[in-house]
Amino acid sequence: MRAVFVLVLALSSALFGQVPATPDFSGTWKVETGKEAMPKNATGRSGVLTIVNSPPRIEFHYIHPGKDTVRVYKTDGKERALTRVPVGILLTKAYWKNGALIIENRLVLSGGDPFNGTDMHMKSTWSLSDGGRELTEVTQSDAPKVVPGTMVIAPKLVVTVYDRQ
């Protein structure tokens, strides 16, 4: 009887306790300009994105005309300093949730009034669709909009769709 109980417990853990596999975003991707959604007067992304996924690291290589950028994230959910910028420091954390990669950025501003001590947040959710041929990035931010004498936080939503090359 005890052996049957242990067997049932082991099978239950195997069937219901598994952590879902994380998708592999590795490859070369190009922006599908007709599928973007962004605020008025915003400029769209262009160029090529190459992703190297080697858990727990993921690297994004953005190749733009005249400028290349590399961003490396550890997907353990811990906040880290990504880079220092003239107006403050950019903190980031990345983690997997329900088959999507979540990258949260927090820019802690220290550049003087009206920004000093203000945090700006940005959350990007990356997911695969269309049998792994399409990569979608949905970014929500609370970027500040400066009004003389004050600052207003204006939420922005940007959707970028990449096609696998």
Protein Blocks (a to p, Z undefined) as FASTA:
>chain_A
ZZmmmmmmmmmmmmmmpccddddfbdcddddfklgccdehiacdedjdddddddfbdcdd
dddehiacdddddfehpacdfbdcfkbccddddddeehiacdddddddfebpakgopacd
dddddddeehhpaccddddddddcddehiacddddddddddddZZ
